[in-house]
Amino acid sequence: MKIYKNISLISLLVFLTSACTNYVDFTAVENFEITAEDYFKQSSNYKDAVVGVYDPLQWLYMDVLIGEIASDNTLSGGESATDVIGIQQIDEMTHNANNDDLTSLWKFLYEGINRANYLEQNKNKLEFEGKTALYGEVYFLRAYYYFELVKFFGDVPLFTDKRLTASDSGTLQRSPKSEVYAQIEKDLLDAISVLPTSQSQKGRITKFAAQALLGKVYLYQEKFTESATMFENIIGVYSLVPNYESQFLKTGENGSESVFEIQFTNTSNWYDWGFVPQGSEGNFGVQHNGPRAYSGSLFASGWSFNVPTQDLYNSFEAGDSRKDASILDMQAWIDATGASYAPGFKDTGYFNKKYIPRAGESGAQTELNYLNNYRAIRYADVLLMAAEANNRGGISDSKAQNYLNQVRRRAFGDTNHDIIATGSTLTQIIWDERNFELSMEGHRFFDLVRTGKADTKINGFIKGKNEVFPIPQQEIDISGLTQNPGY
Amino acid sequence: MKLKLFNDKLKSLTMFLLLSIAIVSTAQSQKTVTGTVFSAEDNQPLPGASVLEKGTTNGTTTDFDGKFNLQVKSNAKTLVVSYIGFKTQEVAITNAPLVIKLQNEENVLEEVVVVGYGTQKVSKISGSISTVSKKSIGQLSPVRAEEALQGQAAGVNVISNGSPGSKPVVLIRGIPSYTGTDPLVVIDGVSQTLDDLNALNPVDIESINVLKDAAMSAIYGVKGGNGVIVVTTKSGKKNLKSTFTFDSSYGTQNVTRTIPVLNASQYAAILNEASTASGAALVFPNIDLGVGTNWQKEVLVNAPILSHNLTVSGGGENTSYYISAGYLAQDGVVGGGDKSYFDRSNLTANFNTDITKDLTFIINTNYANIKNSGLSENNIGSVLSNALNFDPTVSPYDANGNFGISNTITQEIKNPLALINDTYNYGNTNKLSGKLELQYDVIKDFKITSRFGYTYVDVYGKNFSPLVFYGIGHNSTNAHEDLSPIVTIGSDGTITSTHSRVSESKTNFFSYTYEMFGNYNFKINEDHSFETVLGLSISKNQGENVTANAEDVPFNSWEYADVSAATGDATSQTASSWQFIKRNLSYFTRINYDYKGRYLASFTGRVDGSTSFGKNNKFGFFPSASIGWVLSSESFFKSKKINYLKIRGSYGTVGNDNINPQFSKISTFPKYTFDGNIVSGSALQSIPNDNVTWENQIQYNIGFDIKMFDNKVSLTTDYFNKSVSDLLFNPTLSLYLGTPVYPASNIGKTKSYGVDISLNYNNTFGKDFHFNSNLSFTKSTNLVKQINNGDKFIWGAGYGIPFTTLTRFEEGFSPGYFFGYKTDGIFQNQAEVDAHAVQNGAQAGDIRYLDVNKDGVINDNDRTKIGDPFPEFTLGWNLSFDYKNFDFNVFTYASIGGDIYRAYERNLNFTNRFAGTLNRWHGDGTSNVEPRVTFIDSNNNRRASDRYVEDGSFVKIKNIQIGYSVPVSYFKRSGLTQIRFYTQIKNAFTFTKYSGFDPEISSGVLDTGIDRGTYPQPRIYSLGLNVKF
């Protein structure tokens, strides 16, 4: 009896005294989680964080699709008029600020920027070998993300010093496009000054990629002299592959013509539909472009979005090898091979052959894991941009012709199609050539906008409004940003 | 057990001898009255009942068998028989042995209920509780205990689900919070969760008390925000001989309602019309296809449900025990028992031992094993959703006995029989829970309790995704027709293949609560009574999981589906794990005071600390107070009709810590690809909010209890009002912050108010007719008052592909309301389209949407509230009576005013449509309800709109039970004390205007009322047997 009494009293005392308040403190390591406080203490932390900055590149499949669907090249397609309503509206130029696809794009681009900024914020915590060059990659990526933002949205919030936190919500306003461009140029110049000309790993950014992007950024601002000069650094470094179509196959990835290529693989064993596109290492855009319920050889089923128009297919000159390398004429293919497919919404009978699902090129959950890299900047693009800069900047039409004809000779396999025009005639030929060379690669809409041709080419395009897309409504509501005119 | 019985027999014998001697020694010239005292409710003999000759002090108590033998004066006429918890009864003395049945005194004011950290006399409670007795539970024989709360406990809303063993939505007094609405469940003093009720055998439950207001639940502080369900399991009684009960029932379940869809010929005709409307060719040149396949009939089956329970309870001088074993097996009505079942085995052992005179040791142990398997339900991939939308022209099986295939439906939707066939999963849960408790009586009325409660759960799960074939080109097909993998050779010669997959997971949960508290009751000057509690509680809750995945299961077969047997290469074998931990530390106190039982006051306080909260706000304080006044005890209160009247009020705060611990997390999930190889990276994934703190819920409650007409009628009415001013949820922040998870903050306000009423009528007519009717009424109104996240709302659930969000938690609205377009009939002609606000893509035959904001354009800004899934009020009516050996119970439940959103219509070009489509628009004036059919729906007629909203009000006869107890005389010699047969119909009838399977749709609070093909609650016919001995 006494014993129990004592036990009770002792245990009461023990618990009362030991139950001190730190019992309810929490340390993340209890759940084996790494905290920011313990990070950036080894060089590997920095390297991993840089990989994290690359990561959002893989989420941007929609900006390639929109670059075509918004233009005159392709139609929205899909299963029906309500299948991915966001891009259906963009095709019709009826899109508004409540567009999930644009909202995601905005968020993804800013995630890339925040991740880059997080490295900037922690830059001085540790010195290690190769750090300077590593930061070159970070600056390139930040510039790439901001460039996509200004292309899509015009003036956007600009911040570079740190990863924003909850308390920064709603504190920023849009910065003028010119300031964003100035930052992009600064980042790219910083990157160029530290990046190596070659990287041991394919897919890592090189100095040439940074120069090519900067040349493009100058061209978008019509800084033709700077642009032409910048491109000169790259001319001759890369070479056009002899067979145009081969570069879009798996075997053609990271080839001699590839200046900057966003990498994908089919090996991530990804099955989860709930975390797409962030989770998978595959190219989700590819699945969108495929023929619906396809049965036959070589290709695989997709969702029949982003279908090329008859006009685009017909626009190619006879003998242009790029016509059937860029666009799959499904009826011809059916006639030749006995394949079949189910026509989707706005079916044209044509499919994007550069980024079509190919049999055996995915893994795990087939739709989510296509291995196709996105060729973001090809040397042919660089040549055409350089040609344009030289021509429009009045620097050298002969240089422009030279660059243009390099591209055309590869396309036609002869010199009979060389261009000898000059001046504004040449300008228009270069612009047209861009679409023959680069259609289905996500450039068309932005080329039409920057060259002022969008309203004549795109049905429903309203001048003074549709040059940029609307700022997501959610952002306007939360952050109080101004909307683009007309939306 | 045998030993125990023997022991008891020995004891009874001894007692009998002693009593006999006593009787003999006092024998005079008097007469002897003998008899047996039973409990009327369950025909159990009552040992220790007091039997008194009326008007004298001459009396005795009954023995272990409820028998007594009393010498009375020869002229004595009446005995007074009484027993705690039963109505005292006067019995006329006869020469024959008396059989005295005491009525259970459920309404008796001295009834004691279990509350937090102690018990309290109902008469002295000034807070608000609802009680469900074991009798009600027995009449319902539920699979899960929550079922017994539905309509029986005023103030509690239960939205059940038909899927075997699935957890219902339980709301105690509305939806004050966003971060979870599950009430705290306390089983025998040990804190658990609503999920844990799946492992509790309802047979083991003695009572369920629902603590509704702050006065009652504040003793649980931060956990008490959503109310508390206090479950007390059965225990033995001291000095009671072993009593065995055996209950067994067998039932068959079926689905009584199906949804009218088009038959094959109608389908063909409609598809032809849709196709030609969009300028394409006829789909079916011949539409004379008969009725085709009724897929709902194919997948809905009759399924059995059975249960067996064996219990034994009793006690000796110093110990008491309750032991039970139970088995329940329920097969699913959708798809049948091969793929959908819930099998539960329970073993419960509760022991009480007086170690010494002052020290009691209690050990309660509950073991449960649950085996289950399930089919996808209430989502777009569910069996029912496929059955409703699949092509009716396809036969279930083709000529070769393979599953029929649609040539036109090539994505997501498939032959539902094939889907059932291709679904393989298995779960096995072992759960051990219980408590070890020491109660030490330090001095009279001062008791210290030291209690260790624990729950250990081990869950094993297996999932097999075989290679499947739903037709060439179907997007779910990953095999050839012979189920061999599809092997492809890429352009560079690399070979890839499709795979079957298997995953196995092990999850452990362990939680414990150690509590030590003292109860001290004292009086000052006889009239001032105090009951006090002071204590502390330390608890920890943790879980961990390991999951392994592998590819290529031998023979593509479930039999071989195991990670160990899978033959895929090393890269295809993956593993993952997770874990969580949460700790709380709390101190609590309660002081109850009453003056002569007439004026009541109570104060409760709890200090809670939680790992979930920010550094700067680790601890919170939750006080509450209540007062009551028993008017009927006042001398001026003279009413004869009113036996008892109490008014009471309470005010206090409770909390909620349903968030995760916060810190700046570096995620190593981000990856990129270099050289074709995946490289791991890192990124900041979440950031903390050091100031985050509990939701403080301020509640007040006023109510009264009244008993009238000799306590035959009782009425309890409460009005409550809850408001939360620092609602916890993840804010929606500027999108330019990127994609990390931003921490929960205290940034919202909600308000809930309502009324609970419980009305009971209890009477005995003549000798043999007992009647009980109980009506409960629950009404709560919920309002989101403020959300400081910029958007002023948070999206809840949605449906479909592409995903359409539907419900919102929005400032100025009720939580979880439906948000969409309002329709205004059908455009009959182009002139009407032109006259209407600009509605892109609309043409004659399309739905006209209302221009809500009157800006001349129909767009997203015209969306508005189109429905509210939560009922205006619910009503439960339990009626039972028994006459002689028959007993009858019927329970009716009504839910009035809730809306349902019909989200099971898939609306792809080739999916089946619903019978309403036959009334479509097909020319000016043909229909103003159903839009035209077309393959090119440029108007998006299927956008979220009130077209899909239906009134979900219903009245359900939930339970009908008729029992017959075989007269004891028939089996007296067998040693049995009761044999009762019964027949029961559950979910007997549903009266509703809703067109779907079942108007009760539950899957989480912000996901309530969205019918994606919900699993209907089956009608269950069963036969059962209760035996006692």
Interface residues (C-beta under 8 A of the other chain):
Chain A: M1 Y4 K5 S8 S11 L12 F15 L16 A19 T21 Y23 V24 D25 F26 A28 E30 N31 F32 E33 I34 T35 A36 E37 D38 Y39 N45 D48 A49 V50 V51 G52 V53 Y54 D55 L57 Q58 E79 S80 A81 T82 D83 V84 I85 E92 T94 N96 N98 T103 W106 K107 F108 Y110 E111 G112 I113 N114 R115 Y118 P157 F159 R163 L164 T165 A166 D168 S169 G170 L172 Q201 K202 G203 R204 L249 K250 T251 Q263 F264 T265 N266 T267 S268 N269 Y271 Q278 E281 R292 A293 Y294 S295 A300 S301 S340 Y341 A342 F345 R358 A359 G360 E361 S362 G363 T366 E367 P472 Q473 Q474 E475 D477 I478 S479
Chain B: I355 T356 D358 L359 T410 Q411 L438 Y440 V442 I448 S450 I472 G473 H474 N475 N478 V487 T488 I489 G490 S491 D492 T494 I495 T496 T498 R501 Y514 M516 L536 I538 T571 S572 T574 Q579 F580 I581 R583 N584 L585 G609 S610 T611 S612 F613 K618 F619 P661 F663 S664 K665 I666 T668 P670 K671 Y672 T673 F674 D675 G676 N677 I678 V679 S680 G681 S682 A683 L684 I687 N689 P731 T732 L733 S734 L735 Y736 L737 G738 T739 P740 Y742 P743 S745 N789 G790 D791 P802 N840 G841 N859 D860 L908 N909 F935 I936 D937 S938 N940 R942 R943
